[in-house]
Amino acid sequence: MKRFNLSEISVEMVQSIDLLKAQWRKQPLLRQLFILLCLNLLITPAVQAATGGTLSSGQTFWLMALGLLTITLSIYLFVVIFQPERF
């Protein structure tokens, strides 16, 4: 069995975190999707409680994902309609 050196693991973790930070700065869409998924995970239990438990957790998750997508698309179209010169 191979033994891991704690210092090697911590150096690799720091390098991985630095790489993730660099990627997040370059690709803001990934950050936005991550935030939306986290928001979805926070709201899903409230929706499931409001439905009385008649929906499964998977159905509730995708229902919330559809709701967030609808809201996001509405905001985007609102901006496109009132600021067409930006696009």
FENKA-V881087 format. One record per helix or strand. SS is the DSSP state (H for helix, E for strand). FROM is the first residue (numbers start at 1). TO is the last residue. If there is no record, write none. Layout:
BEGIN
((SS/FROM/TO) (SS/FROM/TO))
END
This chain:
BEGIN
((H/6/26) (H/28/50) (H/57/82) (H/84/86))
END
